[in-house]
Amino acid sequence: MKAFPIKLMAVSISIICVLSIGFVSALESDEASVSLFWSVQTVYQGDVITVKITFTSSSTDQLTIVGYGLQFDWDPDKFYGPDISANPVTIPSYGTHIFDPITIQIPVNASIGAHSYFVGVDGAQGYSLTDFSWDSPALTIQVHSAIGRIYSDLAAQFDSKLDNASSANFESAEAKSLLQQAQFEYALSRSLTTEEKWSEALLHVQNATNILDQASAAEQRSEEQAGDLQTLLFYGAIAAIAVIIAVSIIIVIMRKRRKQPEPVEDQPVDQPLETQDFTPEE
């Protein structure tokens, strides 16, 4: 009879322990947070991108992570992330961990616009290793048209050519005019991308690239013409110098000839009269 209260107390303690474990088993939404670093700033249909997840715990318990990843609205049944249960990550209370990058394939047929997703983390909490599954609040990612990828590549090519043209410092009036036209077309294409008018933007960036090529060609022609003129002037100067030297030499020779005395012609020398002996007659 006396044993009953003792047994009842033991059962009560067991129930309390189980309930206590249950209360700490679930990782509350505010006990963790994530920040993401994407490999690209602009995402296009069909892109293959990577993302790094930084997980920060605000729980007083140690967490043992066995899985992490992302789930997007374009495929609710697909989870992007690894199973690391064979090599779990331990995060101390109030600790932070950066997980290995995750590779994500954006579907080619994903609709253009904003898509929702969330980060999921699975693990065990506390030293009792009670399982938990934590999801982040809903996040969004903007997916752009695949044509935007083509535009992005052409825009990068244009930027590179524009840098070269700027460093070349065009001197030709024709080249300068074409350069201004190319910059105008490019600015127009950029404004169209903000309105998601990718086809029109693509046309204008192509025009900008073609005009910029024409500007470079015009500057090259101008430089070649200037080079030919310089060569012509150089040889002309050499010829003029040669003429001047030749004329100078001729003048010097003529002056020398004028200064020389004229040669004296040989004239007969008067012979003295022969002296004759003159004897007066007696």
C-alpha positions in Angstrom: 0.0 0.0 0.0 2.8 2.4 0.9 4.5 1.5 -2.4 1.7 3.0 -4.5 2.5 6.7 -3.9 6.1 6.0 -4.6 5.2 4.3 -7.9 2.9 7.1 -8.8 5.6 9.7 -8.1 8.0 7.8 -10.4 5.5 7.7 -13.2 4.8 11.4 -12.7 8.5 12.3 -12.9 8.9 10.2 -16.1 6.0 12.0 -17.7 7.4 15.4 -16.7 10.8 14.4 -18.2 9.2 13.3 -21.5 7.2 16.5 -21.7 10.3 18.5 -20.9 12.1 16.9 -23.8 9.2 17.5 -26.0 9.2 21.2 -25.2 12.8 21.7 -26.3 12.7 19.4 -29.3 11.3 21.9 -31.7 13.6 24.7 -33.0 11.4 27.8 -33.0 11.4 30.0 -36.1 13.0 32.9 -34.2 15.8 30.7 -32.8 17.7 30.7 -36.2 18.2 32.9 -39.2 19.9 32.6 -42.6 21.6 34.8 -45.1 22.4 33.9 -48.7 25.1 34.8 -51.1 24.4 34.2 -54.7 27.1 33.7 -57.4 25.3 36.1 -59.7 23.1 39.2 -59.2 20.8 38.6 -62.1 19.2 35.2 -62.8 18.0 34.1 -66.2 15.9 31.2 -67.4 18.2 28.1 -67.8 21.0 29.5 -65.7 23.2 27.3 -63.5 24.0 29.2 -60.3 25.4 28.6 -56.9 24.4 29.9 -53.4 26.1 29.9 -50.0 23.9 29.7 -46.9 25.1 31.2 -43.6 23.1 29.7 -40.7 23.0 31.6 -37.4 21.6 30.0 -34.3 20.1 32.0 -31.4 19.3 28.9 -29.5 20.8 28.0 -26.1 21.2 24.4 -27.3 23.8 22.9 -29.5 22.5 22.0 -32.9 23.6 19.0 -35.0 22.8 19.6 -38.7 22.3 16.6 -41.0 20.7 18.4 -44.0 20.2 21.8 -45.6 18.9 23.2 -48.8 16.3 25.3 -50.7 12.9 24.6 -52.2 11.4 26.8 -55.0 7.8 27.3 -56.0 8.5 26.0 -59.6 9.0 22.5 -58.2 7.5 21.9 -54.7 8.7 18.3 -54.8 12.4 19.1 -55.5 14.8 20.0 -52.7 18.2 21.5 -53.7 20.7 20.5 -51.0 22.9 17.7 -49.7 22.3 15.0 -47.1 25.3 15.4 -44.7 24.0 12.9 -42.1 27.2 10.9 -42.6 29.3 13.9 -41.7 27.0 16.2 -39.7 27.8 19.8 -38.7 27.8 20.8 -35.1 26.8 24.4 -34.3 27.3 25.6 -30.7 24.7 27.7 -28.9 24.5 31.1 -30.6 26.9 29.9 -33.2 27.2 30.5 -36.9 28.1 28.2 -39.8 28.6 28.7 -43.5 27.5 25.7 -45.5 29.1 24.4 -48.7 27.7 26.0 -51.8 24.6 24.5 -53.5 24.3 24.3 -57.3 20.9 25.2 -58.7 19.5 24.8 -62.2 16.9 27.4 -63.1 14.4 25.7 -65.3 14.3 27.0 -68.9 10.5 27.2 -68.7 10.4 28.9 -65.4 8.0 31.9 -65.6 9.6 35.3 -65.9 9.2 37.3 -62.6 9.4 36.7 -58.9 9.5 33.2 -57.5 9.2 32.3 -53.8 11.5 29.8 -52.0 12.6 29.0 -48.5 15.7 27.5 -46.8 15.2 24.3 -44.9 17.5 22.9 -42.2 17.2 19.4 -40.6 19.0 18.3 -37.5 19.0 17.4 -33.8 18.8 19.8 -30.9 20.5 19.6 -27.6 22.5 16.8 -26.1 19.4 14.7 -26.2 19.6 14.9 -30.0 15.9 15.5 -30.5 15.1 15.8 -34.2 13.9 19.1 -35.6 13.1 20.6 -39.0 13.5 24.3 -39.4 12.2 26.4 -42.3 13.1 30.0 -43.0 10.4 32.7 -43.8 9.5 32.8 -47.5 12.1 34.5 -49.7 11.9 35.6 -53.4 14.2 35.4 -56.4 13.6 37.3 -59.7 14.0 35.2 -62.9 14.6 37.1 -66.1 14.0 36.1 -69.7 16.6 33.9 -71.4 17.0 36.6 -74.0 18.4 38.7 -71.2 21.4 36.3 -71.0 22.2 37.0 -74.7 21.8 40.7 -74.0 24.0 40.5 -71.0 26.8 38.9 -73.1 26.5 41.5 -75.9 26.5 44.3 -73.3 29.7 43.0 -71.8 31.3 42.9 -75.2 30.1 46.5 -75.9 31.5 47.7 -72.6 34.9 46.2 -73.4 35.0 47.8 -76.8 33.9 51.1 -75.4 36.7 51.0 -72.9 39.2 50.4 -75.7 37.7 53.3 -77.7 37.8 55.6 -74.7 41.4 54.8 -74.1 42.2 55.3 -77.8 40.9 58.9 -77.5 39.5 59.3 -81.0 40.7 62.3 -83.0 38.7 61.8 -86.2 35.6 63.9 -86.3 33.7 61.0 -88.0 34.8 58.6 -85.4 33.8 60.9 -82.6 30.3 61.4 -84.1 29.9 57.6 -84.5 31.0 57.0 -80.9 28.3 59.4 -79.6 25.7 57.5 -81.7 26.8 54.2 -80.3 26.6 55.5 -76.7 23.1 56.8 -77.4 22.0 53.4 -78.7 23.5 51.6 -75.8 21.8 53.9 -73.2 18.5 53.3 -75.0 19.0 49.5 -74.7 19.7 49.8 -71.0 16.6 51.7 -70.4 14.5 49.1 -72.2 15.9 46.3 -70.0 14.4 48.0 -66.9 11.1 47.5 -68.6 11.8 43.9 -69.4 11.6 44.7 -73.1 14.5 42.3 -73.9 13.8 41.9 -77.7 14.0 45.6 -78.3 16.9 46.0 -75.9 18.8 43.3 -77.8 18.2 45.1 -81.1 19.6 48.4 -79.8 22.7 46.9 -78.2 23.5 45.1 -81.5 23.1 48.5 -83.3 25.4 50.1 -80.7 28.1 47.5 -81.2 27.9 47.8 -85.0 28.2 51.6 -84.8 31.1 51.4 -82.4 32.9 49.1 -84.8 32.3 51.7 -87.6 33.8 54.4 -85.3 36.9 52.3 -84.7 37.3 51.7 -88.4 36.9 55.4 -89.2 39.5 56.3 -86.7 41.9 53.7 -88.1 41.4 55.1 -91.7 42.0 58.6 -90.4 45.2 57.5 -88.7 46.4 55.7 -91.9 45.7 58.8 -94.0 47.5 61.0 -91.5 50.4 58.5 -91.6 50.5 58.6 -95.4 50.5 62.4 -95.3 53.3 62.4 -92.8 55.3 60.0 -95.0 54.7 62.2 -98.1 55.7 65.3 -96.2 58.8 63.5 -94.9 60.0 62.4 -98.3 59.0 65.9 -99.7 61.2 67.5 -97.0 64.1 65.2 -97.9 63.7 66.1 -101.6 63.6 69.8 -100.8 66.6 69.5 -98.6 68.5 67.7 -101.4 67.5 70.4 -103.9 68.6 73.1 -101.5 72.0 71.4 -100.9 72.5 70.9 -104.7 71.6 74.5 -105.4 73.9 75.7 -102.6 76.8 73.6 -104.0 76.2 75.1 -107.5 76.1 78.6 -106.1 79.3 78.1 -104.1 81.1 76.7 -107.2 79.9 79.6 -109.3 81.1 82.1 -106.7 84.5 80.5 -106.6 84.8 80.6 -110.3 84.0 84.3 -110.3 86.6 85.1 -107.7 89.4 83.4 -109.6 91.6 85.9 -111.8 91.4 85.4 -115.5 94.5 83.8 -116.9 96.9 86.2 -118.7 97.6 85.4 -122.3 101.3 85.1 -123.3 102.3 88.2 -125.2 105.5 88.6 -127.3 108.3 90.3 -125.4 110.0 93.2 -127.1 113.5 92.2 -127.9 116.1 94.9 -127.3 117.7 96.3 -130.4 120.9 94.7 -131.2 123.7 96.9 -130.3 126.0 97.6 -133.1 129.4 98.8 -132.8 129.6 102.2 -134.3 132.9 103.5 -135.2 133.0 107.0 -136.4 134.9 107.5 -139.5 138.1 109.1 -139.3 
